Amino acid sequence: MRMKTHWQAPVVLVLTAGLFWLLLDAADVREAAVEGLRLCGTAVIPSLFPFLAISSLLMALGFGEFLSGPLAGLMGLYGIGGAGASALLLGLLGGYPVGARTAAQLYGDGLLSRDEAGRLLTFCNNSNPAFLITVLGVGVFGSVRTGAWLWLIHLLSALLAGLLLGRGRASNTRRQPPRQPPFRAVRFSSALMDAVGSALTAMLSICAFVIFFYVLVLPLRSIGGQPGTALVGAVELFSAVPRLTPDRAGLVLAAGLSGWGGVSVLCQTLAVLADSGLPVRNCVAGKAVQSLLSAALAWCLAGHILP
């Protein structure tokens, strides 16, 4: 018995229209693809690839077990084992989608249960401080201080989103680490090669999504004002940066959009979670709540943050 697929016809029509648009607007599409490639080469790969490789190497060497004791109290607020702190910390330092990828590794290694890893996904996948402080703070607002405030808002809203969406009792189905968790006895050379190889594979998927969505937002760029900026940023975050204004509205948009990350980032997250068996909807819900909280905090604090 064939399953009903009522969604296929409209999707095919939309994709066909998109194909005709690509052909009719080939010059602009080509230029946007070149810009996306340039963005990957000058910003995405240099800032993200080292973090992907190092985070994978740390997890292979036992970084999750190492943190499970000292930070068990903090993660206990979320009903998650202490090993989950590694995903939160690496996600905050490395940016999208390092946090989600680390959560999947923790689940795969048996250090967190599926339920714990799912709750962790609601708040561990975040932007890195370099983007918030340098690109947004200095590039848009001309102030390191404003960028630091954006990072603090980002961090606080992530932690609050985790409390709102992911709180629960820690599961006992994971493998319990020893009381004094040691680093794993593995060959460093093998761990390094595996980490670099897996980071390269993840990087290819990430760059593919960045280029694809950089092209996809072309029609949205013609929409002016703050609504246009919000639509562009909701799909692809980097494309919205040149459109942000150094005022209260721009600050709220910068905070809200960086909390959301964009559909492009969610697809990158989907790529790194594809074989993990973890629920992607948890990550989507977490980013939506974090975006709203970030925008609300930025609105309330704008008078103190902006000169």
QUIGIQUI-V998344 format. One record per backbone hydrogen bond with DSSP energy under -0.5 kcal/mol. CO is the residue of the C=O (numbers start at 1). NH is the residue of the N-H. If there is no record, write none. Layout:
# QUIGIQUI-V998344
co=CO nh=NH
co=CO nh=NH
This chain:
# QUIGIQUI-V998344
co=5 nh=8
co=6 nh=10
co=7 nh=11
co=8 nh=12
co=9 nh=13
co=10 nh=14
co=11 nh=15
co=12 nh=16
co=13 nh=17
co=14 nh=18
co=15 nh=19
co=16 nh=20
co=17 nh=21
co=18 nh=22
co=19 nh=23
co=20 nh=24
co=21 nh=25
co=23 nh=26
co=25 nh=29
co=26 nh=30
co=27 nh=31
co=28 nh=32
co=29 nh=33
co=30 nh=34
co=31 nh=35
co=32 nh=36
co=33 nh=37
co=34 nh=38
co=35 nh=39
co=36 nh=40
co=37 nh=41
co=38 nh=42
co=39 nh=43
co=39 nh=44
co=40 nh=45
co=43 nh=47
co=44 nh=48
co=45 nh=49
co=48 nh=52
co=49 nh=53
co=50 nh=54
co=51 nh=55
co=52 nh=56
co=53 nh=57
co=54 nh=58
co=55 nh=59
co=56 nh=60
co=57 nh=61
co=58 nh=62
co=58 nh=63
co=59 nh=62
co=61 nh=184
co=62 nh=66
co=63 nh=67
co=64 nh=68
co=65 nh=69
co=66 nh=70
co=67 nh=71
co=69 nh=72
co=71 nh=75
co=72 nh=76
co=73 nh=77
co=74 nh=77
co=75 nh=78
co=75 nh=80
co=76 nh=79
co=81 nh=84
co=82 nh=85
co=83 nh=86
co=84 nh=87
co=84 nh=88
co=85 nh=89
co=86 nh=90
co=87 nh=91
co=88 nh=92
co=89 nh=93
co=90 nh=94
co=91 nh=95
co=92 nh=129
co=95 nh=98
co=97 nh=101
co=98 nh=102
co=99 nh=103
co=100 nh=104
co=101 nh=105
co=102 nh=106
co=103 nh=107
co=104 nh=108
co=105 nh=109
co=106 nh=111
co=106 nh=112
co=107 nh=110
co=110 nh=175
co=113 nh=117
co=114 nh=118
co=115 nh=119
co=116 nh=120
co=117 nh=121
co=119 nh=122
co=120 nh=123
co=120 nh=124
co=124 nh=126
co=128 nh=131
co=128 nh=132
co=129 nh=133
co=130 nh=134
co=130 nh=135
co=131 nh=136
co=132 nh=137
co=133 nh=138
co=134 nh=139
co=136 nh=140
co=136 nh=141
co=137 nh=141
co=137 nh=143
co=138 nh=142
co=143 nh=147
co=144 nh=148
co=145 nh=149
co=146 nh=150
co=147 nh=151
co=148 nh=152
co=149 nh=153
co=150 nh=154
co=151 nh=155
co=152 nh=156
co=153 nh=157
co=154 nh=158
co=155 nh=159
co=156 nh=160
co=157 nh=161
co=158 nh=162
co=159 nh=163
co=160 nh=164
co=161 nh=165
co=162 nh=166
co=163 nh=167
co=179 nh=181
co=184 nh=186
co=187 nh=191
co=188 nh=192
co=189 nh=193
co=190 nh=194
co=191 nh=195
co=192 nh=196
co=193 nh=197
co=194 nh=198
co=195 nh=199
co=196 nh=200
co=197 nh=201
co=198 nh=202
co=199 nh=203
co=200 nh=204
co=201 nh=205
co=202 nh=206
co=203 nh=207
co=204 nh=208
co=205 nh=209
co=206 nh=210
co=207 nh=211
co=208 nh=212
co=209 nh=213
co=210 nh=214
co=211 nh=215
co=212 nh=216
co=213 nh=217
co=215 nh=218
co=217 nh=220
co=217 nh=221
co=218 nh=221
co=219 nh=222
co=220 nh=223
co=222 nh=224
co=224 nh=228
co=225 nh=229
co=226 nh=230
co=227 nh=231
co=228 nh=232
co=229 nh=233
co=230 nh=234
co=231 nh=235
co=232 nh=235
co=232 nh=236
co=234 nh=263
co=235 nh=264
co=236 nh=240
co=237 nh=240
co=237 nh=241
co=238 nh=241
co=240 nh=243
co=240 nh=244
co=241 nh=244
co=245 nh=247
co=247 nh=251
co=248 nh=252
co=249 nh=253
co=250 nh=254
co=251 nh=255
co=252 nh=256
co=253 nh=257
co=254 nh=258
co=255 nh=259
co=256 nh=260
co=257 nh=261
co=261 nh=237
co=262 nh=266
co=263 nh=267
co=264 nh=268
co=265 nh=269
co=266 nh=270
co=267 nh=271
co=268 nh=272
co=269 nh=273
co=270 nh=274
co=271 nh=274
co=273 nh=276
co=273 nh=277
co=278 nh=280
co=279 nh=282
co=279 nh=283
co=280 nh=283
co=280 nh=284
co=281 nh=285
co=282 nh=286
co=283 nh=287
co=284 nh=288
co=285 nh=289
co=286 nh=290
co=287 nh=291
co=288 nh=292
co=289 nh=293
co=290 nh=294
co=291 nh=295
co=292 nh=296
co=293 nh=297
co=294 nh=298
co=295 nh=299
co=296 nh=300
co=297 nh=301
co=298 nh=302
co=301 nh=304
co=301 nh=305
co=302 nh=306
